[in-house]
C-alpha cells in the first residue's frame, strides 16, 4: 500500500518577526512543519 501525505512549512511561531516599511523581513526566518501536518505524518506512519 502506498500512502502520500502532503505537508506545508510555515514560519516558526516562536520567532520574533521584524517588519520594515510594511513588509516582513525574511532574513533569518526559520520554517517548521505545520503542527497539523505533523499529526498527519504520524497517522500515516502508524497506518504502515
PDB file of N, CA, C and O in Angstrom:
ATOM      1  N   UNK A   1       0.848  -1.175   0.000  1.00  0.00           N
ATOM      2  CA  UNK A   1       0.000   0.000   0.000  1.00  0.00           C
ATOM      3  C   UNK A   1       0.897   1.243   0.000  1.00  0.00           C
ATOM      4  O   UNK A   1       1.825   1.347   0.802  1.00  0.00           O
ATOM      5  N   UNK A   2       0.615   2.167  -0.893  1.00  0.00           N
ATOM      6  CA  UNK A   2       1.358   3.418  -0.947  1.00  0.00           C
ATOM      7  C   UNK A   2       0.471   4.542  -0.424  1.00  0.00           C
ATOM      8  O   UNK A   2      -0.693   4.669  -0.805  1.00  0.00           O
ATOM      9  N   UNK A   3       1.044   5.346   0.450  1.00  0.00           N
ATOM     10  CA  UNK A   3       0.307   6.455   1.050  1.00  0.00           C
ATOM     11  C   UNK A   3       1.105   7.736   0.824  1.00  0.00           C
ATOM     12  O   UNK A   3       2.324   7.753   0.990  1.00  0.00           O
ATOM     13  N   UNK A   4       0.422   8.787   0.452  1.00  0.00           N
ATOM     14  CA  UNK A   4       1.053  10.087   0.246  1.00  0.00           C
ATOM     15  C   UNK A   4       0.477  11.075   1.249  1.00  0.00           C
ATOM     16  O   UNK A   4      -0.739  11.229   1.356  1.00  0.00           O
ATOM     17  N   UNK A   5       1.357  11.738   1.980  1.00  0.00           N
ATOM     18  CA  UNK A   5       0.928  12.770   2.916  1.00  0.00           C
ATOM     19  C   UNK A   5       1.620  14.068   2.530  1.00  0.00           C
ATOM     20  O   UNK A   5       2.848  14.120   2.457  1.00  0.00           O
ATOM     21  N   UNK A   6       0.857  15.096   2.288  1.00  0.00           N
ATOM     22  CA  UNK A   6       1.450  16.385   1.938  1.00  0.00           C
ATOM     23  C   UNK A   6       1.646  17.218   3.198  1.00  0.00           C
ATOM     24  O   UNK A   6       0.860  17.132   4.141  1.00  0.00           O
ATOM     25  N   UNK A   7       2.690  18.014   3.201  1.00  0.00           N
ATOM     26  CA  UNK A   7       2.982  18.870   4.350  1.00  0.00           C
ATOM     27  C   UNK A   7       3.278  20.283   3.865  1.00  0.00           C
ATOM     28  O   UNK A   7       3.604  20.506   2.699  1.00  0.00           O
ATOM     29  N   UNK A   8       3.157  21.216   4.778  1.00  0.00           N
ATOM     30  CA  UNK A   8       3.397  22.616   4.459  1.00  0.00           C
ATOM     31  C   UNK A   8       4.343  23.187   5.504  1.00  0.00           C
ATOM     32  O   UNK A   8       4.178  22.952   6.701  1.00  0.00           O
ATOM     33  N   UNK A   9       5.330  23.933   5.044  1.00  0.00           N
ATOM     34  CA  UNK A   9       6.210  24.582   6.009  1.00  0.00           C
ATOM     35  C   UNK A   9       5.688  25.983   6.293  1.00  0.00           C
ATOM     36  O   UNK A   9       5.221  26.688   5.400  1.00  0.00           O
ATOM     37  N   UNK A  10       5.782  26.364   7.560  1.00  0.00           N
ATOM     38  CA  UNK A  10       5.307  27.673   7.997  1.00  0.00           C
ATOM     39  C   UNK A  10       6.398  28.327   8.836  1.00  0.00           C
ATOM     40  O   UNK A  10       7.303  27.649   9.324  1.00  0.00           O
ATOM     41  N   UNK A  11       6.314  29.625   9.000  1.00  0.00           N
ATOM     42  CA  UNK A  11       7.282  30.345   9.825  1.00  0.00           C
ATOM     43  C   UNK A  11       7.123  29.887  11.271  1.00  0.00           C
ATOM     44  O   UNK A  11       6.007  29.756  11.772  1.00  0.00           O
ATOM     45  N   UNK A  12       8.249  29.644  11.932  1.00  0.00           N
ATOM     46  CA  UNK A  12       8.241  29.209  13.327  1.00  0.00           C
ATOM     47  C   UNK A  12       7.550  30.268  14.183  1.00  0.00           C
ATOM     48  O   UNK A  12       7.968  31.426  14.195  1.00  0.00           O
ATOM     49  N   UNK A  13       6.502  29.881  14.892  1.00  0.00           N
ATOM     50  CA  UNK A  13       5.708  30.837  15.673  1.00  0.00           C
ATOM     51  C   UNK A  13       6.442  31.341  16.909  1.00  0.00           C
ATOM     52  O   UNK A  13       6.008  32.311  17.529  1.00  0.00           O
ATOM     53  N   UNK A  14       7.540  30.704  17.272  1.00  0.00           N
ATOM     54  CA  UNK A  14       8.290  31.131  18.449  1.00  0.00           C
ATOM     55  C   UNK A  14       9.313  32.219  18.126  1.00  0.00           C
ATOM     56  O   UNK A  14       9.966  32.735  19.033  1.00  0.00           O
ATOM     57  N   UNK A  15       9.461  32.573  16.858  1.00  0.00           N
ATOM     58  CA  UNK A  15      10.409  33.612  16.462  1.00  0.00           C
ATOM     59  C   UNK A  15       9.754  34.985  16.508  1.00  0.00           C
ATOM     60  O   UNK A  15       8.536  35.116  16.384  1.00  0.00           O
ATOM     61  N   UNK A  16      10.581  35.996  16.687  1.00  0.00           N
ATOM     62  CA  UNK A  16      10.112  37.371  16.593  1.00  0.00           C
ATOM     63  C   UNK A  16      10.191  37.790  15.134  1.00  0.00           C
ATOM     64  O   UNK A  16      11.239  37.652  14.503  1.00  0.00           O
ATOM     65  N   UNK A  17       9.106  38.293  14.601  1.00  0.00           N
ATOM     66  CA  UNK A  17       9.060  38.701  13.198  1.00  0.00           C
ATOM     67  C   UNK A  17       9.259  40.212  13.130  1.00  0.00           C
ATOM     68  O   UNK A  17       8.581  40.978  13.816  1.00  0.00           O
ATOM     69  N   UNK A  18      10.203  40.621  12.289  1.00  0.00           N
ATOM     70  CA  UNK A  18      10.513  42.043  12.132  1.00  0.00           C
ATOM     71  C   UNK A  18       9.839  42.582  10.874  1.00  0.00           C
ATOM     72  O   UNK A  18       9.827  41.934   9.827  1.00  0.00           O
ATOM     73  N   UNK A  19       9.279  43.786  11.003  1.00  0.00           N
ATOM     74  CA  UNK A  19       8.601  44.429   9.876  1.00  0.00           C
ATOM     75  C   UNK A  19       9.303  45.751   9.583  1.00  0.00           C
ATOM     76  O   UNK A  19       9.534  46.556  10.486  1.00  0.00           O
ATOM     77  N   UNK A  20       9.638  45.965   8.315  1.00  0.00           N
ATOM     78  CA  UNK A  20      10.221  47.234   7.876  1.00  0.00           C
ATOM     79  C   UNK A  20       9.465  47.709   6.646  1.00  0.00           C
ATOM     80  O   UNK A  20       9.238  46.937   5.714  1.00  0.00           O
ATOM     81  N   UNK A  21       9.083  48.954   6.642  1.00  0.00           N
ATOM     82  CA  UNK A  21       8.360  49.555   5.519  1.00  0.00           C
ATOM     83  C   UNK A  21       7.108  48.757   5.153  1.00  0.00           C
ATOM     84  O   UNK A  21       6.753  48.659   3.978  1.00  0.00           O
ATOM     85  N   UNK A  22       6.447  48.194   6.149  1.00  0.00           N
ATOM     86  CA  UNK A  22       5.203  47.468   5.923  1.00  0.00           C
ATOM     87  C   UNK A  22       5.366  46.057   5.386  1.00  0.00           C
ATOM     88  O   UNK A  22       4.381  45.414   5.024  1.00  0.00           O
ATOM     89  N   UNK A  23       6.618  45.561   5.328  1.00  0.00           N
ATOM     90  CA  UNK A  23       6.861  44.205   4.817  1.00  0.00           C
ATOM     91  C   UNK A  23       7.668  43.410   5.839  1.00  0.00           C
ATOM     92  O   UNK A  23       8.477  43.967   6.580  1.00  0.00           O
ATOM     93  N   UNK A  24       7.439  42.123   5.866  1.00  0.00           N
ATOM     94  CA  UNK A  24       8.172  41.242   6.771  1.00  0.00           C
ATOM     95  C   UNK A  24       9.596  41.070   6.267  1.00  0.00           C
ATOM     96  O   UNK A  24       9.818  40.803   5.086  1.00  0.00           O
ATOM     97  N   UNK A  25      10.567  41.227   7.175  1.00  0.00           N
ATOM     98  CA  UNK A  25      11.970  40.994   6.839  1.00  0.00           C
ATOM     99  C   UNK A  25      12.196  39.490   6.904  1.00  0.00           C
ATOM    100  O   UNK A  25      12.083  38.883   7.970  1.00  0.00           O
ATOM    101  N   UNK A  26      12.515  38.892   5.764  1.00  0.00           N
ATOM    102  CA  UNK A  26      12.619  37.435   5.693  1.00  0.00           C
ATOM    103  C   UNK A  26      13.993  36.899   6.077  1.00  0.00           C
ATOM    104  O   UNK A  26      14.159  35.688   6.219  1.00  0.00           O
ATOM    105  N   UNK A  27      14.977  37.773   6.247  1.00  0.00           N
ATOM    106  CA  UNK A  27      16.310  37.317   6.655  1.00  0.00           C
ATOM    107  C   UNK A  27      16.240  36.710   8.051  1.00  0.00           C
ATOM    108  O   UNK A  27      15.732  37.339   8.979  1.00  0.00           O
ATOM    109  N   UNK A  28      16.737  35.516   8.198  1.00  0.00           N
ATOM    110  CA  UNK A  28      16.778  34.867   9.497  1.00  0.00           C
ATOM    111  C   UNK A  28      15.508  34.135   9.895  1.00  0.00           C
ATOM    112  O   UNK A  28      15.454  33.564  10.984  1.00  0.00           O
ATOM    113  N   UNK A  29      14.484  34.133   9.049  1.00  0.00           N
ATOM    114  CA  UNK A  29      13.269  33.385   9.376  1.00  0.00           C
ATOM    115  C   UNK A  29      13.553  31.889   9.315  1.00  0.00           C
ATOM    116  O   UNK A  29      14.287  31.422   8.444  1.00  0.00           O
ATOM    117  N   UNK A  30      12.979  31.161  10.224  1.00  0.00           N
ATOM    118  CA  UNK A  30      13.115  29.711  10.216  1.00  0.00           C
ATOM    119  C   UNK A  30      11.741  29.115   9.956  1.00  0.00           C
ATOM    120  O   UNK A  30      10.730  29.577  10.485  1.00  0.00           O
ATOM    121  N   UNK A  31      11.731  28.094   9.140  1.00  0.00           N
ATOM    122  CA  UNK A  31      10.475  27.438   8.791  1.00  0.00           C
ATOM    123  C   UNK A  31      10.412  26.069   9.457  1.00  0.00           C
ATOM    124  O   UNK A  31      11.422  25.373   9.570  1.00  0.00           O
ATOM    125  N   UNK A  32       9.232  25.700   9.889  1.00  0.00           N
ATOM    126  CA  UNK A  32       8.995  24.400  10.518  1.00  0.00           C
ATOM    127  C   UNK A  32       7.760  23.775   9.872  1.00  0.00           C
ATOM    128  O   UNK A  32       7.021  24.436   9.143  1.00  0.00           O
ATOM    129  N   UNK A  33       7.555  22.504  10.152  1.00  0.00           N
ATOM    130  CA  UNK A  33       6.370  21.831   9.633  1.00  0.00           C
ATOM    131  C   UNK A  33       5.143  22.272  10.431  1.00  0.00           C
ATOM    132  O   UNK A  33       5.200  22.388  11.655  1.00  0.00           O
ATOM    133  N   UNK A  34       4.061  22.513   9.746  1.00  0.00           N
ATOM    134  CA  UNK A  34       2.784  22.863  10.343  1.00  0.00           C
ATOM    135  C   UNK A  34       2.399  21.788  11.373  1.00  0.00           C
ATOM    136  O   UNK A  34       2.555  20.596  11.107  1.00  0.00           O
ATOM    137  N   UNK A  35       1.899  22.200  12.537  1.00  0.00           N
ATOM    138  CA  UNK A  35       1.556  21.254  13.606  1.00  0.00           C
ATOM    139  C   UNK A  35       0.516  20.227  13.157  1.00  0.00           C
ATOM    140  O   UNK A  35       0.603  19.058  13.533  1.00  0.00           O
ATOM    141  N   UNK A  36      -0.459  20.645  12.364  1.00  0.00           N
ATOM    142  CA  UNK A  36      -1.478  19.711  11.874  1.00  0.00           C
ATOM    143  C   UNK A  36      -0.845  18.674  10.947  1.00  0.00           C
ATOM    144  O   UNK A  36      -1.224  17.503  10.948  1.00  0.00           O
ATOM    145  N   UNK A  37       0.126  19.130  10.157  1.00  0.00           N
ATOM    146  CA  UNK A  37       0.795  18.212   9.241  1.00  0.00           C
ATOM    147  C   UNK A  37       1.651  17.196   9.993  1.00  0.00           C
ATOM    148  O   UNK A  37       1.786  16.054   9.554  1.00  0.00           O
ATOM    149  N   UNK A  38       2.234  17.605  11.128  1.00  0.00           N
ATOM    150  CA  UNK A  38       2.983  16.656  11.956  1.00  0.00           C
ATOM    151  C   UNK A  38       2.065  15.518  12.395  1.00  0.00           C
ATOM    152  O   UNK A  38       2.464  14.353  12.384  1.00  0.00           O
ATOM    153  N   UNK A  39       0.836  15.859  12.780  1.00  0.00           N
ATOM    154  CA  UNK A  39      -0.133  14.830  13.177  1.00  0.00           C
ATOM    155  C   UNK A  39      -0.481  13.926  12.003  1.00  0.00           C
ATOM    156  O   UNK A  39      -0.632  12.716  12.172  1.00  0.00           O
ATOM    157  N   UNK A  40      -0.609  14.505  10.819  1.00  0.00           N
ATOM    158  CA  UNK A  40      -0.941  13.720   9.627  1.00  0.00           C
ATOM    159  C   UNK A  40       0.180  12.746   9.290  1.00  0.00           C
ATOM    160  O   UNK A  40      -0.082  11.599   8.927  1.00  0.00           O
ATOM    161  N   UNK A  41       1.429  13.197   9.406  1.00  0.00           N
ATOM    162  CA  UNK A  41       2.566  12.316   9.135  1.00  0.00           C
ATOM    163  C   UNK A  41       2.595  11.175  10.150  1.00  0.00           C
ATOM    164  O   UNK A  41       2.830  10.022   9.785  1.00  0.00           O
ATOM    165  N   UNK A  42       2.362  11.489  11.398  1.00  0.00           N
ATOM    166  CA  UNK A  42       2.341  10.456  12.438  1.00  0.00           C
ATOM    167  C   UNK A  42       1.254   9.424  12.158  1.00  0.00           C
ATOM    168  O   UNK A  42       1.487   8.223  12.293  1.00  0.00           O
ATOM    169  N   UNK A  43       0.074   9.885  11.771  1.00  0.00           N
ATOM    170  CA  UNK A  43      -1.020   8.959  11.452  1.00  0.00           C
ATOM    171  C   UNK A  43      -0.667   8.094  10.249  1.00  0.00           C
ATOM    172  O   UNK A  43      -1.005   6.910  10.210  1.00  0.00           O
ATOM    173  N   UNK A  44       0.007   8.679   9.273  1.00  0.00           N
ATOM    174  CA  UNK A  44       0.419   7.924   8.089  1.00  0.00           C
ATOM    175  C   UNK A  44       1.408   6.832   8.459  1.00  0.00           C
ATOM    176  O   UNK A  44       1.308   5.704   7.976  1.00  0.00           O
ATOM    177  N   UNK A  45       2.360   7.169   9.314  1.00  0.00           N
ATOM    178  CA  UNK A  45       3.353   6.184   9.747  1.00  0.00           C
ATOM    179  C   UNK A  45       2.679   5.050  10.505  1.00  0.00           C
ATOM    180  O   UNK A  45       3.056   3.889  10.345  1.00  0.00           O
ATOM    181  N   UNK A  46       1.695   5.372  11.321  1.00  0.00           N
ATOM    182  CA  UNK A  46       1.007   4.346  12.093  1.00  0.00           C
ATOM    183  C   UNK A  46       0.191   3.413  11.204  1.00  0.00           C
ATOM    184  O   UNK A  46      -0.023   2.256  11.567  1.00  0.00           O
ATOM    185  N   UNK A  47      -0.271   3.892  10.047  1.00  0.00           N
ATOM    186  CA  UNK A  47      -1.020   3.041   9.128  1.00  0.00           C
ATOM    187  C   UNK A  47      -0.143   1.955   8.519  1.00  0.00           C
ATOM    188  O   UNK A  47      -0.613   0.856   8.223  1.00  0.00           O
ATOM    189  N   UNK A  48       1.110   2.268   8.338  1.00  0.00           N
ATOM    190  CA  UNK A  48       2.028   1.336   7.719  1.00  0.00           C
ATOM    191  C   UNK A  48       2.398   0.261   8.620  1.00  0.00           C
ATOM    192  O   UNK A  48       3.174  -0.619   8.246  1.00  0.00           O
TER     193      UNK A  48
END
